[in-house]
Amino acid sequence: MAPQSRQDLDPSDLATVLGEFTRRSIRLPATEKHSFTTLSVLHTLAHRGPMRLTALKVTEQITQPAITQLISRLERDGLVERRPDLEDRRAVLVQVTPAGAQIVQTRQRDRVRQFSQLAEALTPEERHAIGAALPALARMAALMDVER
């Protein structure tokens, strides 16, 4: 569905287009084959730094048992490691390992390559429109991270 061109932002059109774009971009072929949840956790840790399991549970929107099981598996695979929280010795932080960070970097390179190919099929005006929208989309993404 292509929304009509207009000056005002229609939140319904935005949700529809971004939802469809997200669903399709998640499914782009990748060198690294991992579940969406695994990739999301690795990406979160690579970009936000070490986190407690309780914080990861919130960002990833999964249950405590599910995040505990996932982190245990990722730890076994050498993609994350647990270490003591120096601010609270009772707590544990999870951090991405170099192997886990490499998966995130490889996925990013794959996407850049694929988006470059897709962008070649667009008109110059379409590429310009997307480029012009990126700062506003980045700001919206940052606003999503603000704790409410």
C-alpha positions in Angstrom: 0.0 0.0 0.0 1.5 3.3 -1.0 0.2 6.3 1.0 -0.9 9.4 -0.8 1.7 12.2 -0.9 0.8 15.0 1.5 2.5 17.4 3.8 0.9 16.3 7.1 2.0 13.0 8.7 -0.7 10.4 8.9 0.2 8.1 11.8 -1.9 5.3 10.3 0.1 5.5 7.0 3.3 5.7 9.0 2.5 2.6 11.0 1.4 0.7 7.9 4.5 1.5 5.8 7.0 1.1 8.6 5.4 -2.2 9.7 5.5 -3.5 6.2 9.1 -2.2 5.7 10.2 -3.8 9.0 8.6 -7.2 8.3 10.2 -7.3 4.9 13.6 -6.0 5.9 13.8 -8.5 8.8 13.4 -11.3 6.2 16.1 -10.1 3.9 18.7 -12.9 3.3 21.6 -12.7 5.7 25.0 -14.3 6.1 24.3 -14.9 9.8 21.3 -17.1 10.4 19.8 -16.3 13.8 16.3 -15.8 15.2 14.9 -12.3 15.3 15.0 -12.3 19.1 18.7 -13.4 19.1 19.6 -10.7 16.7 17.6 -8.1 18.7 19.3 -9.0 21.9 22.8 -8.9 20.3 22.0 -5.6 18.7 20.7 -4.1 21.9 23.8 -5.2 23.8 26.2 -4.1 21.1 24.6 -0.6 20.9 23.6 0.0 24.6 26.4 -1.8 26.4 26.1 -4.3 29.3 22.6 -4.7 30.8 20.9 -6.5 33.5 18.6 -9.4 32.6 15.6 -7.4 33.9 16.4 -4.5 31.6 16.8 -6.8 28.6 13.5 -8.4 29.5 11.9 -5.0 29.1 13.6 -3.9 25.9 13.0 -7.2 24.2 9.5 -7.5 25.5 9.8 -11.2 26.5 9.2 -13.0 29.8 11.9 -13.4 32.5 12.1 -17.2 31.9 12.5 -16.6 28.1 15.3 -14.0 28.4 17.1 -16.2 31.0 16.9 -19.2 28.7 18.0 -17.1 25.6 20.9 -15.5 27.5 22.0 -19.0 28.7 22.0 -20.3 25.1 23.8 -17.2 23.8 26.4 -17.6 26.6 26.9 -21.3 25.7 27.4 -20.2 22.0 30.0 -17.6 23.1 27.9 -14.6 21.9 27.4 -13.0 25.3 28.9 -13.2 28.7 27.8 -12.5 32.2 29.9 -10.4 34.6 29.3 -8.9 38.0 27.7 -5.4 38.2 30.3 -3.3 40.0 27.6 -1.0 41.3 25.6 -3.8 42.8 27.5 -6.9 43.6 24.2 -8.9 43.8 23.4 -8.2 40.2 24.8 -9.6 37.0 25.3 -7.7 33.7 25.2 -9.3 30.3 27.5 -8.0 27.6 28.1 -9.0 24.0 31.3 -10.8 23.2 33.5 -10.0 20.1 31.8 -13.0 18.4 28.3 -11.6 19.1 29.4 -8.1 18.0 30.7 -9.6 14.8 27.2 -11.0 14.0 25.7 -7.5 14.5 28.4 -6.0 12.2 27.9 -8.7 9.5 24.2 -8.2 9.6 24.6 -4.4 9.2 27.0 -4.9 6.2 24.5 -7.3 4.6 21.7 -4.8 5.0 23.7 -1.9 3.6 24.5 -4.0 0.6 20.9 -5.0 0.1 19.5 -1.6 0.7 22.0 -0.2 -1.8 20.7 -2.6 -4.4 17.1 -1.8 -3.6 17.8 2.0 -3.7 19.2 1.6 -7.3 15.6 0.7 -8.4 14.2 3.9 -7.0 14.0 7.2 -8.8 16.3 10.0 -7.8 13.3 11.8 -6.3 12.4 8.7 -4.2 16.0 8.4 -2.9 16.0 12.0 -2.0 12.7 11.8 -0.2 13.9 8.8 1.9 17.2 10.6 2.6 15.3 13.8 3.7 13.1 11.7 6.0 16.0 10.0 7.8 16.6 12.7 10.4 13.0 12.8 11.4 12.8 8.9 11.6 16.0 8.9 13.7 14.4 11.4 16.1 11.2 9.3 16.3 13.4 6.2 17.1 15.2 8.1 19.8 11.9 9.2 21.3 10.8 5.6 21.5 13.7 4.9 23.8 12.7 7.6 26.3 11.3 5.8 29.3 7.7 6.8 29.9 
